[in-house]
Amino acid sequence: MARAALGLGVRDLAAVANISPNTIARLERADKLHERTLTHVASVLEAIGIRFLPAGAIDPLDGPGVIYRRAKTTSPRAEFFQGMWRTRRILDSDPRLAFDQLLDLIEKYLDLIEDEGREPDDWEKISISDALGDLNRSWVHGAYALLSRGITPPDNQAKDYPLDKKDVEFVRKLTLADYRKAIPTIRAHGWFDRFARAV
């Protein structure tokens, strides 16, 4: 219903959510999917303007529904996606601002994980670690791509995706607290223009 309200095709929604069309099709067929996948897609839809209504919200006999309304988002996860989209638009024009926004987004994503009462999974840990490494080098494009990859839900990841065993061994030891400690250090190091320093 939400996709139809927006006038989006399966491939359109998949592109906006940065997941495969197959994952959207499985969701719409009501296949069993990971909870993080459901939250991811719902949050993307909410960030666009969809509001999910519980059963009986309009009529006591009605089931769940949706409305499309351009209004301020209330979901922290939807606000996170809006922040990702804003940052993507400024990567080339203002890398210094993108650097700060990416650090803020990583902090927000860690908050979302903590609010869910869990630690990041291996996929998230590797991607967040690599994104922080790229930010430490002021590589905002790479950091954005890695953060985008890290937030991709488990059902969108190929089962045989080659996670490097050494990377997995290293990141398994990391906790949310470890990532939180790294962010102020990178922020203090600050963004630097490699080209300006080379001149």
N, C-alpha and C positions, 0 to 999 in steps of 0.2 A: 504494500500500500504506500509506503514511504517513497519508494523509487518511482512509482506511478505518479504520485503527487508532485514530484519534482520534474517529471517528464524525462527521466533518464533511462537509457537502456542498460542492460546488464554490463556491457563493456564500459559505458560511461561511468557508472557507479564504481566499477572495478578500478578505473583510472583515477578517480577522485580519491578513493580509499587506499590506492597503491597496493592492491591485492589482485589476484588473478580472477578472471571472469568465472572460472570453474568454482572458486570458493563462493562467489555470489550465488551461482546456480545451486550449489549444494545447500547454502543457507536457505534459499527460497523453496527448495524441495523438502525442507525441514530435516535434512540429514543431521546426524549427531556431530556437532562441532565443539571445539574447545571454547570454554567460557570467555577467554580473552579475545577470540575471534568475534563473538557476538557483541561484546562490549566495544570493540574496535569499530565495527560497521555501524552500530547504533550511535556512537559518538561522532563519527564522521557525518552521518545524516543529521544529527542534532546541530553540528557546527554549521551546516548549510541552512538550517532553519526549520527542520522537522521537530515537532513536539509529539512525543508518544503519550497517548492517553490510556490509562488503565481501564479495564473492563468496567462498564457502568458509569464512566465519567460524564457522559452526556445523557444517556438513558439507562435506567437500572437494568434493562433487559439486553442492552448491547454488549458486545464483546470489546476487546481492546481496539483502539483506533489511532489515527494520526491526524495532525493538522499541520499545515505549512504556514509559518508566520515568521516574518523577518523581525525578530526581537532579540534582545540581549540574551545570550546563552547563560544558563545557570550551571550546567555541568562542567566541572573542572576539566574533564577529558575533552569535551567539545571545545573549550577555550584553548586547550593544548593544541588541538588540530588547527584552530584558527591562527595560533601563533606560528605553527609550522608553515602554513601557507603565506603568512606575512613575511616570514624570514626568507622563504624561497624567492619572493619578489625582489628582495634587496641584496641578494648575494653578490651580484656584479656591481651594483651602483654604490653600495655602502658596506664594504666588508668589515669595517670596524664595528658598525652597529650590528651586523649579522653575527660577529664574534660574541658580543655581549648577549644578544638574543638567544643564540644557541646554548650558551652556558645557562641562561635562565630556563630554557626549554628542558635541558637535561635535568636541572633541579626539579622542575615541575613533574617530569616523567618519574623521577625517583619518588616524589611525593605521591603520585598516583599508585605506584607499586606498593608503597608503604601503606597507603589507605586500603589497599586490597588485602593487607595482612600477609604479604608474601615477600620473598627475596626474588630478585630478577632471575630468569632462567638462563641457561648457558648462552642461548642465542642473543638475548638482551645484554648479558654481561660482556660478551665479545664485542658486540657492536658499540656499546657505550664506552668500553675501554678504548677501542680504536678511535671513536669520535673524540674523546678527551685527548688522546694522543695527537690527533690532527689539529685540534684547537690549540694545543700547546705549541704547535708549529705554525699557527695562524692559517691553517688550510681550511677555510670555512666551507668550501664546496665539498671537500671530502668528508668533513665532519657532518654536514647536512645529509649527505648520502648515507653515511653510516648510521646516523640517528634514525633516518627514515627506514633503513633496513631493520634496525633493532626493534622498532615498534610494530613491525609486521607480525600479525598473529600467527600462532603455530600452525593452523590449518592451511595457511598459504605457503608454508615452507615445504620444499620437497623432502620426503622422508629420507632420501639418500644424500641430502645436502652435505657436502664434505666439510664438517667442522674439524679443524686441525686439532689433533689430540693434545699437542703441547699447549695450544691456546686454551682448550677446555680445562686441562689440568691446572693451568695458572689461574684462570678466572674463577674456578670453583671455590677457591680460597677467599675470594673477594665478597664483601657484604655491602649493603646499602651504605653503611657508615664509611667504608673505604672510599666509595665514590664521592660521598659528601665531603670528605677531607681533601680530595684532589681538586675540587672545583675552586675553592678560594685561592689555592696556589696558582692555578692556571689564570684565574682572574687577576691576581696580583702581578703575574708575569706580563699580562696584557697582550693585546693585539699589536703586531708590528708589521710594517710594510717591508717585505724582503727586498723589493726593488728599490725603495727609497734608501735603505741601508747599504745597498750595493753601490749606490752612486757616490 
